[in-house]
């Protein structure tokens, strides 16, 4: 047989084998589904070709079987409201891409996303497999567009570019918040009028800004606005009712005061579980009990890192533990990091169910315990490493060597 024929046969075999994706089964797991099924004990989850294909199948045929031995399996956590992938060192201006003075409604920072940022592997160590990254904008009240990326570290990991419109309302360091509300309402009314008159300009392609505002008005693109004061929250509820838009509140330190109105308006609230002290006159009712109180009132709660969240996404699970210690249910906290944010932003994943994206994390114990660590992690069905720059530095500075201290061979 000639070398040419052998190479053809080899190539055909490789092509054939690539068609059949590896089937991985995780058995004997305590599965927090983040669905109505709740927690499943001694359960089996099967993943293939990036999807969850079966839960507790009658017959199991897998290429790889992982015995969880009762350990906890959750959907991958989803970070949000940070600049992960857009900033490396906050104090170094050339490593920041989340803002610009000229930013506006159509400011799309997804083109600047760096999947190889050193912050991403560190976030994975906290069980985070996806993230909603937001711009902080510039001079306009319109900060720009949020986007979604998985944390595989691979190029092309941005999965959705126009996820939400971020609008700065509420307190201002200069000027009045009243003008911000007027500008927002004027922009929505202007687009409503333009849509009503569009028959006169059938052949004219709308600008990206007009397309975004149209999506906001038809409810297909949510508006994320950072509000803390109760009166501001009531004002955005009125705007939601006036235009029928999809609103998400980020901050919400005073949200307890209007929790019933938020529940009735079906507005999700993104909160920091550790925000317990007023940072200004708008957040006088900040409390560790906010997340639990909102959950009990029927508000869809999402947990996010306060402050410089980009560098501390890893800590999401610890903040969730604090929320549980202060009145939030354990399963509610799991959902606040998984299915609640997936449902709110239309993200694939966040649940362990047949047909869902296979973003999974196997934990050594309760993920909210400080001593727990990630045993294994899958993003889009592929197992990924949790090694970060921190691990490499530890190895470098603790490895015995003939070289001077702090050097390795």
C-alpha positions as CSV (number, residue, x, y, z in Angstrom):
1,X,0.0,0.0,0.0
2,X,1.4,3.4,-1.0
3,X,2.1,6.2,1.5
4,X,-0.5,8.3,-0.3
5,X,-3.3,5.6,0.3
6,X,-2.2,5.2,3.9
7,X,-2.5,8.9,4.5
8,X,-5.9,9.0,2.9
9,X,-7.2,6.2,5.1
10,X,-5.7,7.8,8.2
11,X,-7.3,11.1,7.3
12,X,-10.7,9.5,6.8
13,X,-10.5,7.7,10.1
14,X,-9.6,10.9,11.9
15,X,-12.5,12.8,10.2
16,X,-14.9,10.0,11.1
17,X,-13.8,10.0,14.8
18,X,-14.2,13.7,15.0
19,X,-17.9,13.4,14.1
20,X,-18.6,11.5,17.2
21,X,-18.1,13.8,20.2
22,X,-16.9,12.4,23.5
23,X,-19.6,11.5,25.9
24,X,-18.9,12.3,29.5
25,X,-21.0,11.1,32.4
26,X,-20.8,12.6,36.0
27,X,-22.3,10.0,38.3
28,X,-23.3,9.9,42.0
29,X,-23.5,13.7,42.2
30,X,-25.5,16.0,44.4
31,X,-27.0,18.1,41.6
32,X,-28.3,21.6,42.2
33,X,-30.3,22.0,39.0
34,X,-31.4,25.6,39.5
35,X,-34.7,24.5,38.0
36,X,-38.1,23.3,39.5
37,X,-36.4,19.9,39.9
38,X,-34.4,21.4,42.8
39,X,-31.6,19.2,44.2
40,X,-31.1,15.7,42.9
41,X,-29.2,13.2,45.1
42,X,-26.9,10.4,43.6
43,X,-27.7,11.8,40.2
44,X,-26.0,11.2,36.8
45,X,-25.5,14.0,34.3
46,X,-24.4,13.2,30.7
47,X,-22.8,15.8,28.5
48,X,-22.0,15.6,24.8
49,X,-21.1,18.1,22.1
50,X,-21.3,21.0,24.4
51,X,-24.8,20.1,25.7
52,X,-26.4,18.3,28.7
53,X,-28.0,15.4,26.9
54,X,-29.4,13.4,29.8
55,X,-30.1,13.4,33.5
56,X,-30.4,10.0,35.2
57,X,-30.6,8.0,31.9
58,X,-32.1,4.5,32.1
59,X,-29.0,3.2,30.3
60,X,-25.5,4.7,30.5
61,X,-22.9,4.6,27.7
62,X,-20.1,7.0,28.1
63,X,-16.5,7.4,26.9
64,X,-15.5,9.0,30.2
65,X,-17.2,8.4,33.6
66,X,-16.5,10.6,36.6
67,X,-17.6,9.4,40.0
68,X,-18.6,12.5,42.0
69,X,-18.9,10.4,45.2
70,X,-21.7,12.6,46.5
71,X,-20.0,15.9,45.8
72,X,-21.9,19.0,44.6
73,X,-22.5,19.7,41.0
74,X,-23.9,23.1,39.9
75,X,-24.3,25.0,36.7
76,X,-21.4,27.4,36.1
77,X,-21.8,30.7,38.0
78,X,-22.3,33.8,35.9
79,X,-20.6,37.0,36.9
80,X,-22.0,40.4,36.0
81,X,-21.8,44.2,36.2
82,X,-18.0,44.4,35.9
83,X,-15.3,45.1,33.2
84,X,-13.8,41.6,33.1
85,X,-11.8,41.3,29.9
86,X,-11.8,45.1,29.5
87,X,-9.3,46.0,32.2
88,X,-6.1,44.4,33.4
89,X,-4.7,46.9,36.0
90,X,-7.1,49.6,37.1
91,X,-4.3,52.1,37.7
92,X,-2.8,51.6,34.2
93,X,-4.8,53.6,31.7
94,X,-3.5,51.7,28.6
95,X,-5.0,48.5,30.0
96,X,-8.6,50.0,30.4
97,X,-11.1,49.8,27.6
98,X,-14.5,50.1,29.3
99,X,-15.0,53.8,29.0
100,X,-14.6,56.8,26.7
101,X,-15.8,60.4,27.0
102,X,-17.5,60.1,23.6
103,X,-19.4,56.8,24.5
104,X,-23.1,56.7,23.8
105,X,-26.0,54.3,23.1
106,X,-24.0,52.4,20.4
107,X,-20.8,52.1,22.4
108,X,-19.9,48.4,22.0
109,X,-16.8,47.3,24.0
110,X,-17.0,43.7,23.0
111,X,-14.5,44.4,20.2
112,X,-11.9,45.2,23.0
113,X,-12.6,42.1,25.0
114,X,-9.4,40.2,25.9
115,X,-10.1,36.5,26.5
116,X,-6.4,36.0,27.7
117,X,-6.7,38.5,30.5
118,X,-5.1,37.1,33.7
119,X,-8.3,38.0,35.6
120,X,-10.3,35.3,33.7
121,X,-8.5,32.2,35.0
122,X,-8.7,33.7,38.5
123,X,-12.5,34.1,38.1
124,X,-12.8,30.4,37.0
125,X,-11.3,29.4,40.3
126,X,-14.5,30.7,41.9
127,X,-16.7,28.5,39.6
128,X,-17.5,31.3,37.2
129,X,-17.9,30.1,33.6
130,X,-19.6,33.1,32.0
131,X,-19.8,36.9,32.5
132,X,-21.9,39.9,31.6
133,X,-19.4,42.7,31.0
134,X,-20.6,46.3,31.1
135,X,-19.1,49.5,29.9
136,X,-18.9,52.5,32.2
137,X,-19.3,54.9,29.4
138,X,-18.4,58.6,29.4
139,X,-20.1,62.0,29.5
140,X,-23.5,60.7,28.3
141,X,-26.1,59.0,30.5
142,X,-26.0,56.2,28.0
143,X,-22.9,54.1,28.9
144,X,-23.2,51.7,26.0
145,X,-23.9,48.0,25.5
146,X,-23.3,45.1,27.8
147,X,-22.1,41.8,26.3
148,X,-21.7,38.2,27.3
149,X,-18.5,36.1,27.1
150,X,-17.6,32.6,28.3
151,X,-14.5,32.3,30.4
152,X,-12.8,29.6,28.4
153,X,-10.0,31.9,27.6
154,X,-10.3,31.1,23.9
155,X,-10.5,33.6,21.1
156,X,-14.1,34.0,19.9
157,X,-15.5,33.5,23.4
158,X,-17.9,36.5,23.2
159,X,-21.3,34.8,22.8
160,X,-23.6,37.8,22.6
161,X,-22.6,41.4,21.8
162,X,-25.8,43.5,22.3
163,X,-27.1,42.0,25.6
164,X,-28.4,45.1,27.3
165,X,-28.3,48.9,27.2
166,X,-26.6,50.4,30.3
167,X,-28.0,53.8,31.4
168,X,-26.7,56.0,34.2
169,X,-29.6,57.5,36.2
170,X,-29.9,58.4,39.8
171,X,-27.4,60.6,41.7
172,X,-24.9,62.8,39.8
173,X,-21.7,64.4,41.0
174,X,-22.5,67.4,38.8
175,X,-26.0,68.5,37.8
176,X,-29.4,67.0,38.6
177,X,-30.7,63.5,38.2
178,X,-34.0,65.1,37.0
179,X,-32.2,66.0,33.7
180,X,-31.0,62.4,33.3
181,X,-34.6,61.1,33.6
182,X,-35.8,63.7,31.1
183,X,-33.0,62.8,28.6
184,X,-33.9,59.1,28.9
185,X,-37.6,59.7,28.4
186,X,-37.0,62.2,25.5
187,X,-34.9,59.6,23.7
188,X,-37.5,56.9,24.1
189,X,-40.3,59.3,22.9
190,X,-38.2,60.4,20.0
191,X,-37.7,56.8,18.8
192,X,-41.4,56.1,19.3
193,X,-42.2,59.0,17.0
194,X,-39.6,57.9,14.5
195,X,-41.1,54.4,14.3
196,X,-44.6,55.9,13.8
197,X,-43.4,57.9,10.9
198,X,-41.0,55.3,9.3
199,X,-43.4,54.6,6.4
200,X,-42.2,57.8,4.9
201,X,-38.6,56.5,4.8
202,X,-39.0,52.9,3.9
203,X,-35.7,52.6,2.1
204,X,-33.6,54.4,4.7
205,X,-31.6,52.0,6.9
206,X,-31.9,52.9,10.6
207,X,-28.7,53.8,12.5
208,X,-27.3,51.4,15.1
209,X,-28.6,53.8,17.8
210,X,-32.1,53.7,16.3
211,X,-32.0,49.9,16.1
212,X,-31.0,49.6,19.8
213,X,-33.7,52.0,20.9
214,X,-36.2,50.0,18.9
215,X,-35.1,46.8,20.6
216,X,-35.5,48.6,24.0
217,X,-39.0,49.7,23.1
218,X,-40.1,46.3,21.9
219,X,-38.7,44.7,25.1
220,X,-36.1,42.5,23.3
221,X,-33.2,44.4,24.8
222,X,-33.3,45.2,28.6
223,X,-32.1,48.4,30.1
224,X,-29.7,48.1,33.1
225,X,-29.6,51.2,35.3
226,X,-27.7,51.7,38.5
227,X,-30.1,53.0,41.1
228,X,-29.9,52.9,44.9
229,X,-32.5,55.4,46.3
230,X,-36.0,54.1,46.7
231,X,-37.6,57.2,45.0
232,X,-35.4,56.6,42.0
233,X,-36.5,53.0,41.8
234,X,-40.2,54.1,41.9
235,X,-39.4,56.5,39.1
236,X,-38.0,53.8,36.8
237,X,-41.0,51.7,37.6
238,X,-43.2,54.5,36.1
239,X,-41.0,54.7,33.0
240,X,-41.2,50.9,32.6
241,X,-45.0,51.1,32.7
242,X,-45.1,54.1,30.4
243,X,-43.1,52.5,27.6
244,X,-43.4,48.8,28.3
245,X,-39.6,48.4,28.4
246,X,-37.6,45.6,30.2
247,X,-35.8,47.1,33.2
248,X,-33.1,45.7,35.4
249,X,-32.0,47.6,38.5
250,X,-28.3,47.4,39.5
251,X,-27.4,48.5,43.0
252,X,-30.7,48.7,44.9
253,X,-29.3,49.4,48.4
254,X,-32.7,50.9,49.3
255,X,-34.7,48.3,47.4
256,X,-36.1,46.8,50.6
257,X,-38.3,49.9,51.0
258,X,-40.1,49.2,47.7
259,X,-39.7,45.4,47.5
260,X,-43.4,44.8,46.9
261,X,-43.5,47.4,44.1
262,X,-40.5,45.7,42.5
263,X,-42.1,42.3,42.7
264,X,-45.4,43.6,41.2
265,X,-43.4,45.3,38.4
266,X,-41.4,42.1,37.8
267,X,-38.1,44.0,37.8
268,X,-35.0,41.9,38.6
269,X,-32.5,43.5,41.0
270,X,-28.7,43.0,41.0
271,X,-27.3,43.5,44.4
272,X,-24.0,43.1,46.3
273,X,-24.6,40.8,49.3
274,X,-21.9,42.6,51.3
275,X,-23.2,46.2,50.9
276,X,-24.1,47.0,54.4
277,X,-23.0,50.6,55.0
278,X,-24.3,53.8,53.3
279,X,-21.8,54.9,50.6
280,X,-23.8,58.2,50.1
281,X,-27.2,59.7,50.9
282,X,-28.9,57.5,48.3
283,X,-28.0,54.3,50.2
284,X,-29.0,54.9,53.8
285,X,-30.8,51.6,54.1
286,X,-27.9,49.4,52.8
287,X,-28.1,46.0,54.7
288,X,-26.7,42.5,54.6
289,X,-30.4,41.4,54.7
290,X,-31.4,43.1,51.4
291,X,-30.9,40.0,49.1
292,X,-32.9,37.7,51.5
293,X,-35.7,40.3,51.9
294,X,-36.1,40.8,48.2
295,X,-36.1,37.0,47.6
296,X,-38.9,36.6,50.1
297,X,-40.9,39.4,48.5
298,X,-40.8,37.5,45.2
299,X,-38.2,39.7,43.5
300,X,-35.8,37.9,41.1
301,X,-32.4,38.6,42.7
302,X,-29.0,38.5,41.1
303,X,-25.8,38.6,43.1
304,X,-22.9,40.6,41.9
305,X,-19.6,41.9,43.3
306,X,-19.6,45.4,44.6
307,X,-16.7,47.8,44.2
308,X,-13.9,46.7,41.8
309,X,-15.8,43.6,40.7
310,X,-13.5,42.9,37.7
311,X,-10.7,41.8,40.0
312,X,-12.8,39.9,42.5
313,X,-15.3,37.9,40.5
314,X,-13.8,34.9,42.3
315,X,-15.4,36.0,45.5
316,X,-19.0,35.7,44.2
317,X,-19.5,32.4,46.0
318,X,-18.3,33.9,49.3
319,X,-20.7,36.8,49.0
320,X,-23.5,34.3,48.3
321,X,-22.6,32.5,51.5
322,X,-23.0,35.9,53.4
323,X,-26.4,36.4,51.8
324,X,-27.5,32.9,53.0
325,X,-26.3,33.8,56.5
326,X,-28.5,36.9,56.4
327,X,-31.8,35.4,55.3
328,X,-31.5,34.3,51.7
329,X,-32.3,30.6,51.0
330,X,-29.4,28.4,49.9
331,X,-31.1,27.5,46.6
332,X,-32.1,31.1,46.1
333,X,-28.4,32.0,46.3
334,X,-27.5,29.3,43.8
335,X,-30.1,30.6,41.4
336,X,-28.9,34.2,42.0
337,X,-25.6,33.1,40.5
338,X,-27.0,30.9,37.7
339,X,-30.5,30.7,36.4
340,X,-31.8,34.1,37.6
341,X,-29.1,35.9,35.6
342,X,-29.4,33.5,32.6
343,X,-33.1,34.2,32.4
344,X,-32.8,37.9,33.0
345,X,-30.2,38.5,30.2
346,X,-31.3,35.7,27.9
347,X,-28.1,33.7,28.4
348,X,-27.8,30.1,27.4
349,X,-26.8,28.1,30.5
350,X,-27.3,28.6,34.2
351,X,-29.3,25.4,34.6
352,X,-28.7,21.7,34.7
353,X,-31.4,20.3,32.4
354,X,-31.5,18.4,29.2
355,X,-30.6,20.6,26.2
356,X,-28.9,23.2,28.3
357,X,-25.3,24.4,27.6
358,X,-22.9,22.2,29.4
359,X,-21.3,24.8,31.8
360,X,-20.8,22.8,34.9
361,X,-18.8,22.9,38.1
362,X,-18.0,20.0,40.4
363,X,-17.2,21.2,43.9
364,X,-15.4,19.5,46.8
365,X,-18.3,20.5,49.1
366,X,-20.8,23.3,49.6
367,X,-19.6,26.0,47.1
368,X,-20.4,28.7,49.6
369,X,-18.0,27.4,52.2
370,X,-14.6,29.1,52.2
371,X,-12.7,25.8,52.4
372,X,-14.4,24.4,49.3
373,X,-12.7,24.3,46.0
374,X,-13.4,23.5,42.4
375,X,-12.7,19.8,41.6
376,X,-13.5,20.0,37.9
377,X,-15.0,22.5,35.5
378,X,-16.6,22.3,32.0
379,X,-17.3,25.3,29.7
380,X,-19.4,24.4,26.7
381,X,-18.8,20.8,27.4
382,X,-15.0,21.1,27.5
383,X,-13.1,20.5,30.7
384,X,-11.0,23.6,31.5
385,X,-8.2,24.3,34.0
386,X,-8.6,26.4,37.1
387,X,-4.9,27.2,37.3
388,X,-4.3,31.0,37.5
389,X,-1.5,33.4,37.6
390,X,-1.7,33.2,41.4
391,X,-0.9,29.5,41.3
392,X,2.1,30.0,39.0
393,X,3.5,32.7,41.2
394,X,3.1,30.5,44.3
395,X,5.0,27.7,42.5
396,X,7.7,30.1,41.4
397,X,8.4,31.6,44.8
398,X,8.2,28.3,46.7
399,X,10.2,26.0,44.4
400,X,13.6,25.0,45.6
401,X,16.4,26.3,43.3
402,X,20.1,27.0,43.2
403,X,19.2,30.4,41.8
404,X,18.7,33.4,44.2
405,X,15.3,33.5,46.0
406,X,12.4,34.5,43.7
407,X,14.0,32.9,40.7
408,X,13.4,29.5,39.2
409,X,15.0,27.5,36.5
